[in-house]
Amino acid sequence: MATKAQIKLQQALILLLDEADFDHISVSKICQTAGVNRSTFYAYYDNQYDLLEEAYDYLVELFRAEFATYQAAVSPNEDQSLVSEQYLKPYLQFVRDHARIYRIYLTHQRDFHHQDRFDQLVANIFRPRYQKHGVMDEEKIRYMSSFFMAGITQVISRWLRRDCHEDIDEMVEIIQACIPQSQ
């Protein structure tokens, strides 16, 4: 369980990423923004990279907390389309509610070790679904997952650049139109 100081530091880093590249954010600036001493920072972290990892985990926990009831209703191995309303609406609502943080994440994917997170998505979400549809080749699963993630990321990025102008139902329709479903 993170302390109040750790949460302040994580939030400060996320906000600072909106203003500067990660490589240009100092421990001093993080501490100043969080309103904590440098000694507090070093009591929890060796460097900014340790904090960055925890900041990502903080975002994931924020996401999970808001999806607690959703996750209970939908098993990750369920034979459910990744572009169904059941998945997309809560996801898009989260993006809209946390647009600033999500923009920061998309801008700094490399800093947040996006590739490692992608590998986890493939293992936990994509692979079981593709295998249920007869796709067993691991490399093919990775290509198909890459295609899906690149597409959804670009659609979400465009939506964010337009300040989430379109409503969530319209975005669901747009995404579903991009990936035809078999009847």
C-alpha positions in Angstrom: 0.0 0.0 0.0 1.4 3.3 -1.1 1.8 6.1 1.5 0.4 9.6 1.0 3.9 10.8 0.2 4.3 8.1 -2.5 1.0 9.0 -4.1 1.9 12.7 -4.1 5.2 11.9 -5.8 3.5 9.6 -8.4 0.9 12.3 -9.1 3.6 15.0 -9.4 5.6 13.0 -11.9 2.5 12.3 -14.0 1.7 16.0 -14.1 5.3 17.0 -14.8 5.3 14.6 -17.8 2.6 16.9 -19.2 5.2 19.8 -19.2 8.5 18.1 -20.0 10.2 15.0 -21.3 11.0 12.4 -18.6 14.8 12.9 -19.1 14.4 16.6 -18.1 12.5 16.0 -14.9 14.7 16.2 -11.8 14.1 14.7 -8.4 14.1 18.3 -7.1 11.3 19.3 -9.4 9.3 16.2 -8.5 9.7 16.9 -4.8 8.8 20.6 -5.2 5.7 19.7 -7.2 4.7 17.0 -4.7 5.4 19.2 -1.7 7.8 16.7 -0.1 11.5 16.7 0.9 14.2 15.0 -1.2 14.9 12.7 1.7 11.3 11.5 1.5 11.8 10.8 -2.2 14.9 8.7 -1.5 13.2 6.9 1.4 11.0 5.2 -1.2 13.0 5.4 -4.5 16.5 5.1 -5.8 15.9 7.3 -8.8 13.2 8.7 -11.1 12.9 5.4 -13.0 11.7 3.6 -9.8 9.1 6.4 -9.4 8.1 6.1 -13.0 7.4 2.4 -12.6 5.3 3.1 -9.5 3.5 5.9 -11.3 2.5 3.5 -14.1 1.3 1.0 -11.4 -0.7 3.9 -9.9 -2.4 4.5 -13.2 -3.2 0.8 -13.5 -4.6 0.7 -10.0 -6.7 3.8 -10.8 -8.0 2.0 -13.8 -8.7 -1.2 -11.9 -10.5 0.6 -9.1 -12.9 2.2 -11.5 -13.5 -1.1 -13.2 -14.0 -3.2 -10.1 -17.6 -4.1 -10.9 -16.9 -4.3 -14.6 -14.1 -6.8 -14.0 -16.3 -8.9 -11.8 -18.9 -9.2 -14.5 -16.5 -9.9 -17.4 -13.8 -12.6 -17.2 -10.7 -11.9 -19.2 -11.0 -15.4 -20.8 -14.6 -15.0 -21.6 -15.4 -15.5 -25.3 -16.3 -11.8 -25.7 -15.2 -9.5 -28.5 -12.6 -6.9 -27.6 -14.7 -4.4 -29.5 -18.0 -5.1 -27.8 -19.9 -2.4 -26.0 -19.3 -4.3 -22.8 -15.5 -3.7 -23.1 -15.4 -0.4 -25.0 -17.9 1.8 -23.0 -16.1 1.5 -19.6 -12.7 1.9 -21.3 -13.7 5.0 -23.2 -15.4 6.5 -20.1 -12.1 6.0 -18.2 -10.2 7.7 -21.0 -12.6 10.6 -21.1 -12.6 11.0 -17.3 -8.8 10.9 -17.2 -8.0 12.5 -20.6 -5.1 14.5 -19.3 -3.4 11.5 -17.7 -4.1 9.4 -20.8 -2.6 12.0 -23.1 0.5 11.9 -21.0 0.7 8.2 -21.1 0.3 8.1 -24.9 2.9 10.8 -25.4 5.4 8.9 -23.1 4.7 5.3 -24.0 8.4 4.5 -24.1 9.0 5.9 -20.6 6.2 3.8 -19.3 7.7 0.6 -20.8 4.8 0.2 -23.2 6.4 -2.9 -24.8 6.4 -4.8 -21.5 2.8 -3.9 -20.9 1.9 -5.0 -24.4 3.5 -8.4 -23.8 1.3 -8.7 -20.7 -1.8 -7.9 -22.7 -0.9 -10.5 -25.3 -0.5 -13.1 -22.7 -3.5 -12.3 -20.6 -6.1 -11.0 -23.0 -5.3 -11.5 -26.7 -3.8 -15.0 -26.7 -6.8 -16.7 -25.0 -9.3 -15.0 -27.3 -7.3 -15.8 -30.5 -6.8 -19.4 -29.5 -10.5 -19.8 -28.9 -10.9 -18.8 -32.6 -8.3 -21.3 -33.7 -5.3 -19.0 -34.0 -2.5 -20.9 -32.4 0.7 -19.5 -34.0 2.4 -17.3 -31.4 3.9 -14.9 -34.0 0.6 -14.5 -35.8 -1.1 -13.7 -32.4 1.6 -11.1 -31.8 1.0 -9.5 -35.2 -2.7 -9.5 -34.8 -2.4 -8.0 -31.3 -0.1 -5.4 -32.6 -2.5 -4.5 -35.3 -5.4 -4.2 -32.9 -3.4 -2.1 -30.3 -2.0 0.2 -32.9 -5.5 0.9 -34.4 -7.2 1.4 -31.0 -4.4 3.6 -29.8 -4.6 5.8 -32.9 -8.4 6.1 -32.7 -8.1 7.1 -29.0 -5.3 9.5 -29.7 -7.4 11.3 -32.3 -10.4 11.4 -30.0 -8.2 13.0 -27.3 -6.8 15.5 -29.8 -10.4 16.5 -30.5 -11.0 16.9 -26.7 -13.3 13.8 -26.7 -15.8 15.7 -28.9 -17.6 12.6 -30.0 -19.8 10.9 -27.4 -18.9 7.4 -26.2 -21.6 5.7 -28.2 -20.3 7.2 -31.4 -16.8 6.2 -30.6 -18.0 2.6 -30.0 -19.6 2.6 -33.4 -16.5 4.0 -35.0 -14.2 1.4 -33.5 -16.7 -1.4 -34.2 -16.9 -0.3 -37.9 -13.1 -0.6 -38.1 -13.1 -4.2 -37.1 -16.0 -6.1 -38.7 -17.5 -8.8 -36.5 -18.5 -12.2 -37.8 -22.2 -12.9 -37.4 
